[in-house]
């Protein structure tokens, strides 16, 4: 069922059993789980069904610290959310990502990889993926032409990715959500405040507004924030009328530990002869699975480094490509045009005979850092909510880890007499902790309401419930204590399905 909140009489009271705030990958995945149940589910989406600049402006904010993309360009504010510009990259986190690592401050999840395995398998259906198989041998048996570089897997292994078409949730699930009799989708329903009871131990209601000048109240037994890492933190901090620090923020943790995947050109791979390396190739919308080079858990422990991967692009193509951070702007139309040129040039540059040199491109987790954070600006948006401010701050561990990753890859290639690795200039001085201008991120917002059994270490518990508030849950990558190397979408959907199962046990 769909209701445009702009058409309702002002001050309408909306009531249900569960209120989900946000209709992106997490919010829609949650709603799908409740179809044909006896519960009334309210799904609130701030925008409509298409991109609108007025709605997108609500995500505008300021950034400081490490150079970053315009905040309004990194997330989409309409039904389907940021799946609207998702590239479809999917891979599960590694077991080591969930562990407490003594060389990674603030690391460790209260759950393990095996706890998520059944939910990863279920998430594959939502994301239109193949079998829950991420072993390179499985894919090589299906296609014997997927030859691997000769690495000792005890040091360097093939980390497999699968690719969604990619699925645009706003298109794929629109009719399913609208036709579900117990799912009540409200568009143009921007949450502007969350109100708790007197003791701030439970949420009573949320206030929603829109540009038609309407204000409505939504009441439910349970509330799930599924707005993304930046907006979830922003809304908790902005709901400060009853608690001056904001909801769930007694220990000053809401908004802290913002994480991104550091994505950056890092090295060159030079082979003895031209090779196609099909196992490591990717073409948008066509490739079902590919590998990236990753460092074993044993070597991560030995060298005390973060988890990261290296992808391969023919060097003659890569040298002509601008950095993503230089082409991704607040102008959506311009960005789409530049990205289309980028993809066309990459596809055109591949040789059927292979290449003798490749660029190595890093995707690596950011060390959890309490000073990398979301706070509130004094400026408000058009609906009166303080805008978000992002301070993105990296540490020396990220740069040392990248350097070590390529030293290990280079050693393995040398042992096999296969080729050599050349570090880019910014990595050659081990005492230099500065970052080049082309340093970027993957538009992967994580952290800000991190998970921990200890309220002094995290905002939510192992079931994604906000500490101290009985009926408020956070869905999505905001709950990640650490980021791992893979893109976050598969894990955030799996974690959302796990949260949904938990709520079903308590309603």
TIMILO-961338 format. One record per residue (C-alpha): x, z, y. Coordinates in pm, whole numbers, padded with zeros to 5 digits, always signed. Layout:
BEGIN
XZY/...
//
This chain:
BEGIN
+00000+00000+00000/+00136-00094+00341/+00042+00054+00679/+00193-00050+01011/+00230+00286+01190/+00183+00113+01526/-00179+00041+01437/-00272+00403+01359/-00448+00623+01616/-00197+00833+01807/-00121+01174+01654/-00229+01071+01304/-00157+01326+01030/-00016+01169+00713/+00002+01385+00400/+00142+01335+00050/+00338+01488-00234/+00675+01327-00161/+00804+01181+00162/+01099+00938+00138/+01266+00864+00470/+01431+00522+00468/+01358+00205+00269/+01701+00072+00179/+01866+00064-00163/+01825+00439-00215/+01475+00481-00071/+01326+00181-00251/+01495+00279-00579/+01342+00623-00545/+00994+00486-00468/+01002+00249-00767/+01051+00546-00997/+00720+00699-00886/+00491+00399-00925/+00191+00475-01152/+00248+00849-01136/-00028+01088-01022/+00164+01166-00702/+00112+01029-00355/+00446+00900-00225/+00501+00829+00143/+00781+00582+00214/+00882+00571+00579/+01068+00270+00719/+01170+00269+01084/+01164-00108+01117/+00943-00386+00986/+01011-00658+00728/+01248-00867+00941/+01548-00814+01167/+01456-00715+01524/+01712-00647+01795/+01501-00368+01945/+01498-00182+01614/+01866-00250+01550/+01953-00097+01887/+01842+00243+01752/+02156+00240+01534/+02390+00186+01828/+02654+00454+01871/+03009+00523+01986/+03331+00526+01784/+03665+00698+01841/+03983+00739+01641/+04076+00458+01403/+03932+00126+01520/+03592+00059+01363/+03304-00188+01362/+03014-00148+01608/+02781+00104+01442/+02473-00110+01504/+02630-00395+01306/+02726-00192+00999/+02370-00110+00887/+02042-00305+00897/+01726-00136+01026/+01434-00294+00840/+01269-00286+00495/+01543-00344+00238/+01808-00200+00468/+02168-00307+00436/+02107-00490+00108/+02023-00765+00358/+02393-00836+00406/+02529-00693+00080/+02779-00906-00112/+02673-00770-00454/+02998-00599-00564/+02929-00339-00838/+03151-00115-01048/+03118+00249-01156/+03344+00524-01035/+03627+00626-01269/+03631+00964-01449/+03925+01078-01234/+03715+01028-00921/+03497+01323-01019/+03790+01557-01090/+03946+01819-00868/+04285+01666-00784/+04542+01909-00644/+04701+01633-00434/+04367+01530-00277/+04234+01808-00053/+03858+01874-00081/+03828+01660-00396/+03607+01733-00699/+03240+01671-00777/+03010+01931-00939/+02912+01659-01190/+03117+01434-01419/+03123+01061-01485/+02941+01107-01816/+02655+01275-01628/+02596+00948-01443/+02643+00705-01734/+02274+00683-01833/+02177+00635-01469/+02441+00367-01416/+02283+00177-01706/+01937+00212-01550/+02066+00107-01208/+02178-00225-01357/+01813-00331-01379/+01748-00251-01011/+02051-00452-00907/+02003-00751-01142/+02330-00690-01323/+02435-00775-01677/+02507-00525-01956/+02658-00189-01870/+03002-00313-01975/+03315-00276-01764/+03586-00337-02021/+03793-00649-01958/+03807-00723-02332/+03428-00759-02344/+03429-01025-02071/+03734-01205-02211/+03560-01238-02547/+03268-01406-02369/+03507-01638-02182/+03852-01687-02342/+03980-01861-02025/+03986-01526-01843/+04358-01468-01899/+04504-01137-01782/+04831-01071-01608/+05068-00895-01855/+05046-00532-01750/+05103-00215-01948/+04755-00060-01925/+04912+00285-01916/+05027+00189-01566/+04814-00098-01431/+04481-00214-01574/+04204-00463-01499/+03925-00282-01317/+03613-00492-01378/+03343-00572-01123/+03001-00718-01187/+02808-00902-00918/+02446-00883-00821/+02306-01226-00707/+02304-01022-00461/+01959-00864-00478/+01789-00830-00141/+01569-00526-00195/+01346-00617+00098/+01255-00946-00069/+01266-00850-00435/+01064-00529-00417/+00832-00589-00119/+00528-00697-00323/+00587-00433-00592/+00591-00154-00335/+00294-00285-00137/+00079-00337-00449/+00150+00012-00588/-00162+00217-00520/+00020+00551-00501/+00312+00432-00284/+00219+00438+00084/+00474+00237+00282/+00465+00298+00656/+00667+00052+00866/+00764+00119+01228/+00773+00489+01145/+01100+00622+01284/+01165+00987+01206/+01270+01162+01528/+01256+01526+01420/+01238+01743+01108/+01051+02072+01134/+01104+02364+00896/+00918+02687+00837/+00997+03002+01035/+01281+03107+00803/+01427+02754+00781/+01394+02776+00404/+01158+02479+00359/+01057+02165+00550/+00700+02158+00682/+00681+01815+00841/+00860+01527+01010/+00770+01358+01336/+00766+00978+01352/+00754+00754+01658/+00753+00383+01738/+00772+00146+02031/+00393+00125+02052/+00406+00473+02203/+00251+00634+01894/+00361+00970+01752/+00255+01081+01404/+00317+01378+01177/+00403+01354+00808/+00363+01651+00575/+00468+01664+00210/+00572+01905-00062/+00917+01747-00092/+01124+01538+00147/+01403+01294+00060/+01637+01164+00331/+01752+00814+00230/+01866+00672+00563/+02242+00617+00498/+02537+00848+00560/+02544+00808+00938/+02170+00835+01000/+02110+01118+00751/+02371+01330+00929/+02245+01225+01269/+01888+01329+01190/+01989+01668+01043/+02205+01742+01348/+01938+01624+01592/+01670+01846+01432/+01811+02148+01613/+01511+02307+01783/+01485+02583+01524/+01853+02603+01431/+02092+02521+01713/+02352+02368+01478/+02096+02147+01304/+01936+02166+00961/+02157+02246+00663/+02448+02303+00898/+02508+02678+00879/+02867+02612+00771/+02935+02327+01016/+02961+02067+00740/+02687+01818+00828/+02851+01502+00954/+03200+01600+00838/+03402+01419+00570/+03283+01074+00675/+03455+00831+00439/+03505+00456+00426/+03687+00232+00187/+04003+00126+00363/+04018-00253+00319/+04334-00428+00429/+04577-00710+00354/+04877-00540+00196/+05118-00757-00002/+05199-01096-00152/+05223-01187-00520/+05474-01462-00604/+05462-01607-00954/+05720-01809-01144/+05471-02096-01171/+05120-02188-01056/+04840-02009-01237/+04462-02020-01195/+04413-01648-01271/+04041-01706-01329/+03987-01343-01437/+04061-01235-01078/+03870-01510-00893/+03535-01470-00718/+03284-01710-00566/+02991-01567-00373/+02661-01595-00560/+02819-01748-00873/+03073-01511-01029/+02920-01267-01278/+03229-01055-01340/+03589-01040-01226/+03885-00801-01234/+04089-00630-00969/+04422-00460-01035/+04399-00081-01058/+04635+00208-01125/+04580+00423-01433/+04467+00784-01397/+04797+00895-01552/+05001+00716-01285/+04771+00844-01009/+04848+01196-01126/+05219+01130-01165/+05263+00981-00819/+04988+01187-00654/+04808+00893-00499/+04452+00795-00417/+04245+00555-00627/+04251+00196-00510/+04238-00163-00631/+04400-00494-00540/+04217-00827-00533/+04385-01168-00533/+04331-01460-00294/+04552-01773-00290/+04808-01711-00018/+04764-02043+00160/+04395-01956+00202/+04447-01590+00295/+04700-01663+00568/+04436-01863+00757/+04168-01596+00727/+04107-01355+01016/+04060-00986+00941/+03699-00881+00886/+03721-00630+01170/+03798-00917+01408/+03494-01127+01313/+03228-00861+01247/+03064-00787+01581/+02744-00645+01727/+02620-01002+01772/+02449-01059+01434/+02405-01435+01475/+02771-01479+01570/+02887-01265+01279/+02680-01464+01027/+02826-01788+01162/+03185-01659+01139/+03134-01519+00787/+02988-01852+00672/+03299-02028+00802/+03513-01769+00625/+03338-01825+00289/+03345-02205+00324/+03719-02210+00400/+03794-01982+00106/+03595-02193-00140/+03748-02519-00013/+04103-02388-00043/+04104-02314-00417/+04302-02554-00636/+04187-02641-00987/+04553-02629-01093/+04601-02275-00969/+04845-02125-00720/+05193-01978-00734/+05137-01722-00458/+04849-01488-00386/+04763-01234-00122/+04699-00882-00251/+04410-00719-00066/+04351-00345-00095/+04030-00149-00133/+04117+00221-00150/+03934+00550-00118/+03979+00756+00196/+04100+01111+00143/+03819+01355+00233/+03895+01472+00586/+03678+01722+00776/+03794+01571+01106/+03655+01230+01012/+03299+01291+01114/+02962+01211+01272/+02851+01409+01578/+02581+01361+01842/+02625+01188+02175/+02463+01310+02496/+02302+00965+02526/+01970+00918+02349/+01808+00608+02201/+01480+00458+02322/+01281+00705+02109/+01463+01009+02245/+01701+01083+01955/+02068+01153+02041/+02285+00863+01935/+02550+00901+01667/+02920+00926+01744/+03172+00837+01473/+03528+00965+01478/+03707+00782+01196/+04037+00948+01107/+04281+00852+00833/+04570+01053+00685/+04926+00971+00569/+04806+00991+00207/+04614+00662+00238/+04920+00468+00352/+05157+00627+00100/+04907+00551-00177/+04881+00182-00080/+05259+00148-00076/+05290+00315-00418/+05016+00098-00571/+05211-00218-00492/+05540-00070-00601/+05383-00002-00941/+05226-00349-00961/+05559-00503-00863/+05746-00306-01128/+05507-00422-01396/+05538-00787-01294/+05916-00755-01293/+05925-00597-01638/+05717-00889-01768/+05938-01142-01582/+05614-01279-01439/+05674-01260-01068/+05746-01042-00767/+05551-00847-00504/+05640-00852-00134/+05504-00572+00084/+05367-00659+00426/+05578-00534+00714/+05356-00238+00804/+05417-00087+00457/+05793-00128+00438/+05894+00186+00631/+05788+00487+00425/+05820+00710+00734/+05577+00501+00941/+05220+00636+00925/+05070+00406+01187/+04816+00137+01101/+04813-00229+01209/+04543-00368+01436/+04381-00558+01147/+04304-00239+00951/+03937-00238+00851/+03675-00081+00632/+03420-00213+00384/+03105-00107+00575/+03082+00161+00304/+02958+00479+00469/+03002+00786+00248/+03024+01161+00284/+02866+01350+00582/+02637+01557+00352/+02880+01607+00064/+02791+01760-00271/+02922+02099-00387/+02793+02402-00574/+02944+02614-00293/+02746+02604+00036/+03073+02665+00220/+03216+02343+00076/+02917+02110+00079/+02577+02037+00233/+02388+01962-00091/+02410+02100-00445/+02461+01909-00770/+02096+01796-00755/+02133+01664-00400/+01919+01947-00256/+02025+02079+00084/+02162+02432+00040/+01916+02696+00161/+01621+02455+00201/+01398+02441-00105/+01234+02101-00060/+01484+01883+00129/+01699+01634-00065/+01954+01372+00035/+01972+01039-00149/+02261+00795-00146/+02631+00784-00071/+02613+01057+00195/+02638+01300-00099/+02973+01170-00228/+03253+01432-00218/+03508+01155-00274/+03474+00778-00247/+03660+00632-00546/+03772+00270-00529/+03449+00075-00610/+03187-00032-00360/+02924+00244-00338/+02594+00065-00408/+02585+00096-00788/+02672+00465-00776/+02428+00546-00496/+02142+00385-00690/+02245+00572-01007/+02263+00900-00815/+01920+00830-00665/+01768+00773-01010/+01920+01102-01123/+01770+01275-00819/+01431+01121-00892/+01436+01257-01247/+01522+01601-01111/+01234+01601-00860/+00993+01499-01136/+01084+01819-01318/+01001+02043-01022/+00692+01886-00861/
//
